[in-house]
Amino acid sequence: MIDLDYIREDFPILNNIIYFDSASTSLTPIQVVDAMEEYFLEYNSNAGRGTYKTAIKTTTKIDQTREKLASFINCKKDEVIFTKNTTEGINLISNGFDFKKGDNIIISDIEHHSNFIPWLNLQKKGINIKIAKADKDGLVNKNTIYNLLDENTRLVAISHISNAIGSIQDIEGIEKIVHKNQCKDGTNTYLLVDGAQSIGHINIDISKLNPDFMAFPGHKGLLGPVGTGFIYIKETNQDYIYPQNLGGGTITNTDFKDFKLEDGPQRFEGGTQNLGGIIGLGRAIDYINNIGINNIEEYDKKLTHNLYESLNSIDNIKTYGNENNNSIVSFNIDNANPHDISKILDESKNICLRSGHHCAIPAIKHIGAKEGTIRASIHLYNNTDDIEKLVSALKEIIFLYS
Ligand SMILES: Cc1ncc(COP(=O)(O)O)c(C=O)c1O
């Protein structure tokens, strides 16, 4: 495994805790905090508005983050729309697309609520929701989706990596099937991918995955600050999505009767954005690029495998998913409530991990874990020492429940 131990100094919080909750939000490196501090202390101003030097600097920095994100996922700059998180991106599509009564949408039974509730909510408008069932390891077979597609299927929404199980979907295979499907009006079915758990952990190449829409957080795998995210909307699809936040920055002209929307991504970004956060996100992309996403992918995969095998080797522990899980291992201890275990780990060893349903009740029902799971999620600042400490702490606790 490549050695990433040298970066731990960039995350001073690691002096106090062992952090296994990156799937919720990742730790922020000093360099990102410094970039935000510099913005607030040295050139705090709005973007895309003023013509004075300080405002131009902010506008340029925001523009640079858009460029960096586009190059990071291999899409065009104008296909990147800033949001405050993944959820906002998905809601932009569910509310902004002109779904018609009688359309149907396919989602899976292992989605996070953010890629589940926005679609369920459309039932109120007469849209039908079909559920693609995953297998026991949390994988959605492309044939399962194929069997649900029909001439009314307007969109398929699926996550790249499940936040509750860690299973990684074959998006390239699913994409081919989805895009081949034709609706009765002659258009093809759209594909939305929830990239909340994949970006920053594995290399995302939009030209290969070929989604119509892909929603991302800035604050998870990318190591950006909370309150940042973005959505990729294919350029040719942008006219089909109606902006949900009209106002400053979204139009080129108006009279008392009408208005003309901006052509670019700005039409979706009404009002003042989280500028400090977006600047921090730009610095986070530099940070990831300096290490190399392929190195991170290799590191995270090996570390997850180590974590999965280590937990699996403990009697009375049940893990979910399989050895290909990515950056997430969900597990349970026989007879124990997951919240109790999480509390004990925190109080006795300063080990932070999440317990419960992880905002993914459908996924938790799918794996039959009544009270949820304990979830250990990792990123590049974790190491084998962290895993050994977790395993040894669990071994100390387990006898209480046997
Ligand atoms: C798969 C998945 N989708 C969506 C979300 C929501 O992300 P955000 O908090 O960025 O809106 C999460 C958060 O954990 C997630 O894991």
The ligand as an SDF file (V2000), in Angstrom:
LIG
                    3D

 16 16  0  0  0  0  0  0  0  0999 V2000
  -25.3700    8.3150   -0.9440 C   0  0  0  0  0  0  0  0  0  0  0  0
  -25.6690    9.6550   -0.3670 C   0  0  0  0  0  0  0  0  0  0  0  0
  -26.4720   10.4820   -1.0340 N   0  0  0  0  0  0  0  0  0  0  0  0
  -26.7610   11.7140   -0.5830 C   0  0  0  0  0  0  0  0  0  0  0  0
  -26.2570   12.1650    0.6110 C   0  0  0  0  0  0  0  0  0  0  0  0
  -26.5840   13.5480    1.0840 C   0  0  0  0  0  0  0  0  0  0  0  0
  -25.4070   14.2940    1.0070 O   0  0  0  0  0  0  0  0  0  0  0  0
  -25.3580   15.8110    1.4510 P   0  0  0  0  0  0  0  0  0  0  0  0
  -25.2700   15.8290    2.9250 O   0  0  0  0  0  0  0  0  0  0  0  0
  -24.1300   16.3320    0.7640 O   0  0  0  0  0  0  0  0  0  0  0  0
  -26.5920   16.4570    0.9400 O   0  0  0  0  0  0  0  0  0  0  0  0
  -25.4150   11.3370    1.3530 C   0  0  0  0  0  0  0  0  0  0  0  0
  -24.8950   11.7700    2.6630 C   0  0  0  0  0  0  0  0  0  0  0  0
  -24.3640   11.0430    3.4260 O   0  0  0  0  0  0  0  0  0  0  0  0
  -25.1120   10.0550    0.8410 C   0  0  0  0  0  0  0  0  0  0  0  0
  -24.3130    9.2370    1.5060 O   0  0  0  0  0  0  0  0  0  0  0  0
  1  2  1  0
  2  3  1  0
  2 15  2  0
  3  4  2  0
  4  5  1  0
  5  6  1  0
  5 12  2  0
  6  7  1  0
  7  8  1  0
  8  9  2  0
  8 10  1  0
  8 11  1  0
 12 13  1  0
 12 15  1  0
 13 14  2  0
 15 16  1  0
M  END
$$$$
